């Protein structure tokens, strides 16, 4: 009986020990188990961005067109009653400054492309050099390296000579503008001086007293004489006294004509622009004077037109100088980049020759591998710069496009309010076109999406009456700039026109609309759910081959309607992008 009672005392501790070992092993296994996750491969794809809304079919009536920005009308190509085609140019605003800006962005893009090509060439050279170093050096390779050094020396000499040529041409081109500006300033001075004499003649004939009109004219003339001839308080001087003055814009113009340097010409242009503006103001005062005869009023009008012409000329010269400087800067930067690259190539060629002549150590191989990585980094930076330059070109093109009104539909001009030379304000009706189509669609787009939609965007439409299998192609023809509040949400009316007439289309039908607002072809895409924000940065988790996870910062682009997002930097095609981690 005693032996029987002792058995439990022996077995219970053993069972506890066994269970502890098993439990500890299970805990350790769970503790060290790698995290489970879902992932998708980053890959090249087309990303499509759409805005999805509903609308109603209604009889087509008209389209009202206005500019999005203010400007001076330079051309009007239609009149009321004209038949117009879709895409036909109707009205244009003056665009000299935007054209110059666009040319500058193209020059910058060209420079970026050249820089990237240089980076790519450099990367290829570094990779080739690394491969050669790993293979070892042969006698013929040493000779080739010597030839590379010689060629690099010649290329550097050519690049330095090209830089000198570019600088000489830049100076010559700019000096030609300064020379022509000096000549133009002389003519503007003549017009300005003669106009001042005309003003003085009329002043002495009618306004030599001290009444308010005479005082107002004298004050305005005082500002003119001060700016143009450099004399203060000369508002009542006669022409004989005025003709003896040689200060102000007159002196600066003489200095510029004698020595058309940058400082002289810029000072003279600024002074002449100021003087012409003050003369313009004085002529406007005279224009209001009822004491003048019809002939004298005509004289004032003619003088005012001449002053306006000279103002345009002077401002054109100022703008031409600015544009030429920008072009010169881009050209010189490109040439300097060529010299820098040629020097780098020579140093690389000399280093390559030295390495091959001395043989390669482990440290040298590591250094060359570092050069390859640096070259790869330069290529990525060059690619990023090209995307930035392309964005600038697209932005400049978009701004220039806003200076042209084109008909979004075919139809008849019902109303035309534009006049050449007038300054127009944004959102003022310029052209009204009666549509030749039978039906169109009206929809209200929320403010969160309206920035994505633009005129001429295409859209796929299905009508509830015919189901989702019957698709109608449409195009955005109008976007109302004024908001409409619907259930407390700001929306904007958008009008779409069917691209083809179809007897199935009836007024009042409900339309389901997918507006194609943007598209990227063959770009790197990942699921949107893979991107998250941490400390204000866009991040992605990548799965390594050993099952570990790392977080990296990325730069994102277009969001697709199918749940994908464009990746501009940080991820390569084929990377395993984690979309979900199981707890």
QUIRAQUI-V106732 format. One record per pair of residues at least 12 apart in sequence whose C-alpha atoms are under 6 Angstrom apart, sorted by the first residue. I is the first residue (numbers start at 1). J is the second residue. If there is no record, write none. Layout:
i: <I I>
j: <J J>
//
This chain:
i: <36 37 37 37 38 38 38 39 39 39 39 40 40 41 41 41 41 42 42 42 42 42 43 43 43 44 44 44 45 45 46 46 46 47 47 47 48 48 49 49 49 49 50 50 50 50 51 51 52 52 53 54 54 54 55 55 55 55 56 56 56 56 56 56 57 57 57 57 57 58 58 58 58 58 59 59 60 60 60 61 61 62 62 62 63 63 64 64 65 65 65 66 66 66 66 67 67 68 68 69 70 70 70 71 71 71 72 72 72 72 72 73 73 73 73 73 74 74 74 74 75 75 75 76 77 78 79 80 80 80 80 81 81 82 82 83 83 84 84 85 86 86 86 86 87 87 87 88 88 89 90 90 91 91 92 92 93 98 102 105 109 112 116 119 123 126 127 137 145 148 149 149 152 156 159 159 160 163 170 178 179 182 182 188 197 218 218 219 220 221 222 222 224 224 224 227 227 228 228 228 228 229 229 229 229 229 230 230 249 249 252 253 408 411 411 411 412 412 413 413 414 414 415 415 416 416 417 418 440 440 441 441 442 442 443 443 444 444 444 445 445 446 447 447 452 453 455 455 456 456 456 457 457 458 458 458 459 459 459 459 459 460 460 460 460 461 461 462 462 463 463 464 473 474 474 474 475 475 476 476 477 477 478 478 479 480 524 524 525 525 525 526 526 527 527 528 528 528 529 530 538 538 539 539 539 540 541 542 542 542 543 554 554 555 555 556>
j: <582 580 581 582 578 579 580 576 577 578 579 576 577 574 575 576 577 525 526 573 574 575 524 525 573 522 523 524 522 523 520 521 522 519 520 560 519 560 517 518 560 561 515 516 517 561 514 515 513 514 513 511 512 513 442 443 510 511 441 442 508 509 510 511 440 441 507 508 509 439 440 441 507 508 438 439 438 439 440 434 435 433 434 435 432 433 431 432 429 430 431 427 428 429 430 426 427 426 427 426 424 425 426 93 423 424 93 94 421 422 423 92 93 420 421 422 92 93 94 420 91 92 420 91 90 90 416 413 414 415 416 413 414 412 413 411 412 410 411 410 407 408 409 410 406 407 408 406 407 406 405 406 404 405 403 404 403 400 396 393 389 386 382 379 375 372 372 356 353 349 349 350 346 342 338 339 339 335 328 260 260 256 257 310 239 235 236 235 282 235 234 235 275 278 279 248 275 248 249 250 275 245 246 247 248 250 247 248 271 272 268 268 477 434 435 436 433 434 432 433 432 433 431 432 430 431 430 430 496 497 495 496 494 495 493 494 491 492 493 491 492 491 490 491 517 517 476 477 475 476 477 475 476 474 475 516 474 475 514 515 516 472 473 513 514 512 513 511 512 510 511 510 499 497 498 499 496 497 495 496 495 496 494 495 494 493 566 567 565 566 567 564 565 563 564 563 564 565 579 579 553 554 552 553 554 552 578 576 577 578 576 569 570 568 569 568>
//
